[in-house]
Amino acid sequence: MKLVDILVGRYEIIKVLGGGGFAIAFLAQDNLQPSKPLCVVKQLRPNQTHPRVIEFFEKEAAILERLGKHSQIPQLLAHFTEQDNLYIVQEFIEGQDLSQEITFGKKLSEGYVSKLLENVLGVLSFVHQQGVIHRDIKPENLMRQCPGGRIFLIDFGAVKELGTLMLNTQGEIASSVVIGTGGYMPNEQKNGKPCLGSDVYAVGMTAIQALTGILPFDLPEDPQTGEIIWRQEAPQISDNLAEVISKMVRRHFTLRYSSAITALEALTSIVTPVAPIAPTISFDVAKQEYTQEAVIRAQQGQGEFSVFALRILESKRVELGLAEDEAREIQAQVLQPYRDYQRKLQEYEQALVEAVKVQYPFSAATENDLQDYRQYLGLRDDDIRTIEQRILVPLQQEIAERQRHAEFFKENLGNGVNLDMIAIPGGTFLMGSSENEQGHSSYESPQHRVTIQPLLKI
């Protein structure tokens, strides 16, 4: 397919998003909608175009449409056939998959994993209630929406299976390959008999990968039981959460939670208190750790978060499993004292400007008032000096300049008394104020010119 193709006269292909031998995904735009929204077009390439295959395609598309009603599953927008290929069109989710967060060698916190399990098991419970097995849950198929932070469940195994369908010798429709990804796929699924508990296993392995930073293939197994050995690699989590995850990844499906619904119930029982008291301990710890990081970054930026500080805080938010609105609230709380202090500095500067307009140099009484006001506001000496240098130093320089050009006289009055005088030149001045001037008083009218002779001021 060429990237310039327009499918069914509507969906214009923009670029390839990914794919394999049986299916390929494209980013496209819907030219029949006024806003030309982006969407994902998946091209499925079955081995045969037998009517039974098309019938199965219609059935699976109906299931995807039903699942797309959930707010954390991409909506099915259309499905059609063209040139012996099957196509489905789904809602485009802006964001990144969790393989960008769950990376090799990085151990994420209990708070992050608890939130992850709560989100994924929540949407998966809806899927299991419909009797549907996803069959390919892994970090790459969990998409975090941006903005918003919601986790979407994408790339259902049924979609991939549509590209592998064929008729067997008995005339029955069957898949030519096993759907799933090694490491996240339990034994029963490898044998072609997946169950709801197979999805639970995949979610548990994803959680273990997040906690340990180890890829599923690299985790050792108990040579006697075949169970995954992982607990010692995640000392940062509680025993209660470890028990839930361990049960999710038991080797035999009968020993696991039977579905996402029962797994979510077990998780909820350990992270939600019976009485409506404080939030969970793990969540409080996550918020406290994020707050400490925010305080450090605010101190470094003197009350502001730099571009790099915001990137660090975003990584920390993801690691701890906090929602975006929770992180923004903490940031605002951390910066609020700085904002309050800046407001006090502005108030003091305004008061100083108003005092200068009345009198400068200040009288002793004004100096005392300003001192009391500074103490009331709780301003630091360095900040006070900065403001006073900005407001008062230019005035002091102006006074000094006037004094430098003024004529001074000293007269000895006897008995050790000297009289200091300064000459004030004469001139003609405009006295009073205009009737249209703001704050005008009647005694200031009419305006008139006054000539003053030179004089000496003591």
N, C-alpha and C positions, 0 to 999 in steps of 0.2 A: 504494500500500500504506500502510496506517495503521501507525504505530509500535507499536500495541498488539497487532498480529496475532501469532498463534502458528501457525507453519508445521508441518504434519503432526502437530499435537497435541504438539509437542515443543520447537521452537526459538522462544523468545519474543524478539521484536525489541526492542532497547533504544534504539538510535539509528542514524542514517545515518553511515557512515564516508566515503563518497564514491562517485563513479560518473559515468557519462555516458549517451549515448543508447542504448547497447546492453547495458549492465550497470550494476548498482548494488550496493554492498557495505554490509552492516549488521553492527553489533555485536549479538550475541544471547547468550542463555544457554540451556544445554541442561537443560530441566526434568526430563528422565528420568534424569539422573545425580544421585546423592545430594548432591554438592557444588555442583550447578548451575554447572558451569564455563562461562566465557565462550568464545565461538567467533565465527568470521566466516562469515556467510551471504552468498553472492553470487547475486543474482538475474540470470539471463541472459534477454534478450528477443529471441529469434530472429524473423526475418521470417515464418517458416513453421514449422508443427509437423508437417511431413511425416515419415513413419516413417524416412526416410533421415537426416533431421536428428537424430532421437532416437537412431538407431543410431550416428551420429558422436559424439553426446554421450556415450553409454555407452563408446565407445572412448577418448575423450579423458579421461574420468573414471578409467578403468583406468590410463592413463599417469600421471595426477596421483597416484593411489594409490601407484604404484611409486616415483615421485620423492619422495613424502613419507616414504619410509623413511630418507632422508638426514637427519642431525641439524641441517642448516641450511636445510631446506625445510619449510614448514608441512605438517603431516600432513592428508591428506584424511580427514574423519570420516564424511561421508555425501554422497549425491547423489540427487536425486529431481525429479519434475515435479509441478506443481500449478497449475491454472488456466492452462494453456497456457504457463507459464513454466518454465524450467529452473533448478534450484538446485544449488549445491555448498556444502558446509559444511567449513570448514578450521579448523585449530588457530589460536587467537588468540595472536599474539606481542606481548608487552608490551614497549614501547620506542619508539624514534623512527627515522624514516627518515633516510638520510644527507644529505638536502637541508638538514637542520638543522646539519650539520657542514661540508658543502661549499657554501660561500656565496659570493655575488658579491663580488669584490674581496679575498678572503682567500686568500693563498698558503699551502698546507699543506706540511709538511716531506717530505723524501725518506723518512724513517722511517714516517710516516703512510701514504704512498702505497704503499710496498713492502709494508707489512702489509695494506693494503686489497687490493692485487692478489693477494697470496698467499691471502687469505681467499676472495675472489670467484672467482678462477680455480680454486681447489680445489673448491668446490661445483659450479661450472659444468663442470668436468671430468667429474664424476659425471653431470650432465645430458647432456652430449655423448656419453658412453659409452652412454647409453640411446638415442642417435639423435634426441634432442629438441633443438629450437632454442627458446630463450626468446623472442627477438624484441622484447623491450622492456626491456632493461637500462638503467637510469639511476639517479641517486641516490635518487629517490622510491621505487624498487622494490628498494632494498637497506635492510633493516631491522636496526638494531642493538638486540639484546635487552638489556633492563635489568630485573634485574641480570644480569651475566654478560659482556656485551660482544660476544657472538657475532653475526656478520652473517648474516642470513637472506636468501635469494633469494625474492622474492614476485611475485605478479601475472604469471604466465606468459601469454605472448601467446595460447596456445591457449584459455585461459579467455575472453579477450575475443573471440576469433574465434567461439566458440560463439554469441555474441550477434549475429553478423553473417551467419550461414550462410543460404544460400538455394539453391534449385535453379535452375540455368541452363537455357537453351533445349534443351540436350542431355540434360537430366535428371540432370546431375551436380551434386554438392554443391560449392559455392564460397563464398568469403567476399566480401561486398559492399564491403569496404574493405581498405586495406593496414594491417596491424597494425604499430605501432612509433611512435616519437617523433622528430620532426624534430631534427636536430643529432646524435643518437645513432644514426641509421639510415643505413647506407651505401647506395650507389647500387643494388646488386643487390636489396636489400630494398625499396627504393622502387619498383622495377620488378616487385615481386611474386615475386621468386626468392631468398628468403633462404637462407643456408647457415650452417654452424657458424661460419665466419669472420665472419659478420655480428654474432654475439654478441661475438666478440673485439674487433671494431671498437667496439662500444658500451662495453665495459669500458675500452678504451684512451681513448676520449673522456671517460669519467668520471674517469679518472686525470689527464688533461690539465686538466680543469676544476678538480680539486682542487689541482694544482700551480700553476696560473696565476691562479685566481680569475676566469677569463673563461668566459662561457657559450659552448657549442659554436658557436652561430650567429654569434657575434661574432669568431671566429678567422679570420684571412685565409687564403687559398689561394694557392699558387704559380700564377701565370697560365699557365705553360707545362705543368706536370705535374698541376695540380689537387690536389697534396698539401697537407695542413694545415701551416701555418707556426706553430710554437708554442715552439720550443726556447729562443729568446731571452727568453721571458716566464717561464722557470723556471730561473734561474741557480743555484738552490740544490741541484740534483740532479746526480748523476754522469753521465758520458757513457754508461756501460754501461746504466744504467736508461733513459736517454733513447733509446738505440738500440732497446731492447725495446719501449718504448711507441710509438715511431715506426713500427715494423714492424706493430704491432697496428692502426694506423689508416691503413695504406696505402690509396690510392684503389681499386685493383682487388683483389678478394678473392684472386687467385692470388699476389699479392705479400705477403699477410698470413700469419700463423700459421694453419694450416688448422683448428685447433680450440683450445679452452681447454687441452687436454692438452699440445699442443706449446708453447703460450704459457707455461704454467706451468713446463715443462722449461727454457725459455730463461731465465725469471725465476730459477729455482732455481740455475741455473749461475752466475749473477752474484752472488747473495746468500748462497749456502752454500759455504763453503770445502771443498776436496777432502778435507783432513785434518780430524779432529775437534778443532780447536784453539779459538780464541776465537770469540765470536759475531761477526756481521757488523759492519762498521764503522758502517754507518748506524744499526744498532740500538744500538750502544754510544754513539754520539753522541746519540741520542734519550734514552737513559737518563741520560746526563750532563747534558743540558740540563734534563730534568725534575728531577733532583737539585738542580741550582743554583736552580731556581725554588722547590723545597720548602725549601731552606736559607734563602732570603730570607724566605719566609712564616713559617717557624718563628722566625726572629730577630725579626721584627716582632711576633709573638704571644708572645714570651718563652717559647718552648718549647711553644706550643699553636698549632693551626690554627683560626683563626676561621671562622665560617660563610662569609664572603666569600672567605677564603683557600682553603677547600675547593672553592668554585665555580671559582676561578681555576685551581686545580690540575687539576680535572676537565676544563676546557676545554683545558688544556695537554696532558693525557694523550691526549685525542682527537686533538688536532692532531699529536702526535708518533707516534700509532699504537701506544701502549702498551696492554697488557691491564690490566684492573682489578687483578688480583692482583699484577702487576709494579709498578703504581703504589703499591698498599698496602704492598708490601715496601719500596720506597724511602722512603715516608713514615715507616714504622716505624724504618728505619735512621737517618733524619735526626733523629727525635725521641728516639732511644735515649740519646744523651749527656745530654740534658735530664732524662730519667727517672733516669739513673744519678746525676746531680748532686743531684736532689731526694731520692733515697734517702740520699745522704751527709749532706745537711742534716738529714734526720730522725734519722739515727744520732747526729749531734753533739748535737742537741737532747735526745735521750733520755739520752745520756751526761751532759749538763749537769744534767738533772733528777736523775739518780741521785747525782751528786756533791754537789748541794745538800742532798739528804737526809742525807748523811753529815756534811757540815760546810759552814757558811757563816757569816761570810766564809771564803774559801778560804785554806789555808796556802800558803806559797811553793812547796812541793813539788807541791800540787794544781794551782796555776797553771801550773807548768812542764809537768806531764802534759797539761793541756788544750791548751797551746800546741803541744806535739809532735803531739797528735792532730789539731789543726786543719791543721797542715802536711801530715800524712800524707794527710788527706782532700782536700787541695787546695782549701779553701773560700776564697771571696772575702771581703775585709774587710767589705764592705757587708752581706753575708748573715750573717756572724758577729755584727755589731752588732745586726742585726734580731732574731736569736734571743736574744742575751743581754739585749737590752732587754725582750723578752717574758718571759724567765724570771727575770732578776736584778733588774731595776728594781723590780718589786713588793716583793721582799725588802728591797732597800735602803730603799725608802720606809717599810716596816714598821719596820725598825731605827731609822730617823731619827725616826719617830713615837714609838717607845718612849723614845728618848733625850730627846726633847723633854719628855716627862712625868716623866722620872726625876729624882731628887734627887742632885746631885753635891756632893762635899766635897773640899776640897784642904787638906792639912796640910803645913806647912813643917817638915821634919825637920832643917833646918840644913845648913850647908856646901853650899848651893845645891841641895839635894835636896828635891823636892816629891812628895807621895804623893797620887795621884788616886784617889778612891773613889766608888762609887755605892751608894745605899741600895736594898736589896732588902727589900720588905715581907714580914712574916711571914704565916703562914696554915696551914691544914690541907690536906694533899695525899694523894691515893690513890697508894700505892706498889705496885710489882709488877704482875703480869699475870694474867689469868684462865687457868685450866687449858685452856679451850676455844679460847683465842686462838691463831691461826696463828703458828708460830715460838716458841711458849712453851717456856721452859726451867725446870727444876725449882727453880733458885735464885731464880726470880722469884715463888715462892709461899711462903706464902699472901699474897694481897692484904691490905693493911692501911693504915690512915690514920696519917699522921705529921704532927705539929704542929711547925712550925719558927718560931723567934723571928726578929724582924727582924735583919738583919745588913748589914754593909758589905762590898762586893766591891772588891778592889783591881784 
